[in-house]
Amino acid sequence: MCAVATETRLATNAPYDGEAVLRWLGARLVPGVEALDNGVYRRTLRLAGGPAIVAIALDGGAGVRAELRLADPADQPAAVRACRALLDLDACPEAHNAVLRTDPALGPLVAARPGLRAPGTVDPAETAVRAVLGQQVSLAAARTLAGRVVALCGDALAERDGALTHAFPAPAAIAAAPLERIGMPAARRRTLRAVCGALAMGELDLGDRAALLALPGIGPWTADYIALRALGDPDAFPAGDLGLRRGAEALALPTDAAALEARAERWRPWRRYAAHHLWAAA
């Protein structure tokens, strides 16, 4: 399947807490699409020239090593961009740390974790799908549902590679699939079909918050999570997230969503990274 293999080093700005990034990814592995073994994160990609596999390992200091197995060598720039976005390698930690360390609640957290990053995505559409699957369920349940979607309508690799068997399905495939088979409530199936149908038809810009909120079943949490994870918006902050509110409680900050959002005003324009500090505190 992946005839062309190459290894490259992906640099970033120090400090970089790559171990935390791998732990974050490891807690959210989608069966068939992702794996993490002995410090090496592997996943499939859906690229223009065909399916690809990337294997990522920490390289010591700032940066990672990435092995790219591509069906078409012309896909290498796209694969590298996807890896950089997923690992948040283009962040400048001093920029967000300079703002967040001045806050009495976050200052000690920034000092303890100056290399904190906010993992992103290899594909905004995939992350939008995963956000819908994760509505009102546990992390484990979201992983299970995502695995079922992959098995139902993902593109199977010509040859499995260990635990990797499929590329994550495109929105059009999900919109046309018999989603009643994945064990999800009917209302959420309608939401997933609406999001994927609009993406497949080119009728939805994930950066258009109003358009997202106009879709059935898409509320502020989902829109904010998509902005944070899929779009890499450095100021996205899903204030209603239960994990954020638990982190806020641990730091003696307001736990009501509206009050927490008001408190977060002082963290602009880097609330994405403040959110990760809160999740860690939880």
Buried (B, 14 or more C-beta within 10 A) or exposed (E): BBEBEEEBEBBBBEBBBBEBBBEBBBEBBBBBBBBBEEEBBBBBBBBEBBBBBBBBBBBEEBBBBBBBBBBBEEBBEBBBEBBBBBBBBBBEBEBBBEBBBEBEBBEBBBEEBBBBBBBBBBBBBBBBBBBBBBBEBEEEBBBBBBBBBBBBBBBBBEEEBEBBBBBBBBBBBBBBBEBEEBEBEEEBBBBBBBBBBBBBEEEBEBEEBEBBEEBEBBEBBBBBBBBBBBBBBBBBBBBBBEBBBBBBBBBEBBBEBEBBBEBBEBBEEBBBBBBBBBBBBB
